């Protein structure tokens, strides 16, 4: 259901004019229809597709003007530490089953 939820929210956000440019991190070609619909209904909006390493969709790539692969180094720089303390003192912990790069 994740791809359905992403599609619904991106369409709703487009109709509510909540973005001019959207970054979609996915290689799920099921999202092509939604991307085409947003670009058809809102020609001034821009959707950029970002692929994670080893994931790619030619269908998504050819649907938009801009797409790129997020490099492993950039992903590694974006990973949260094992623990994050919120302003209220609550500690968020990375689940042990999550693998690190």
Number of C-alpha atoms within 10 A of each C-alpha: 6 7 14 12 10 15 19 13 12 20 17 13 15 19 13 9 11 11 13 12 12 15 12 17 15 18 20 15 17 15 17 19 13 18 22 15 12 22 17 11 12 14 9 10 15 18 21 19 24 20 21 15 11 10 12 18 15 10 14 24 19 12 18 16 10 13 18 13 14 15 12 13 9 9 12 11 9 9 10 11 10 12 11 13 10 9 7 6 8 9 11 12 12 14 9 8 6 8 7 11 9
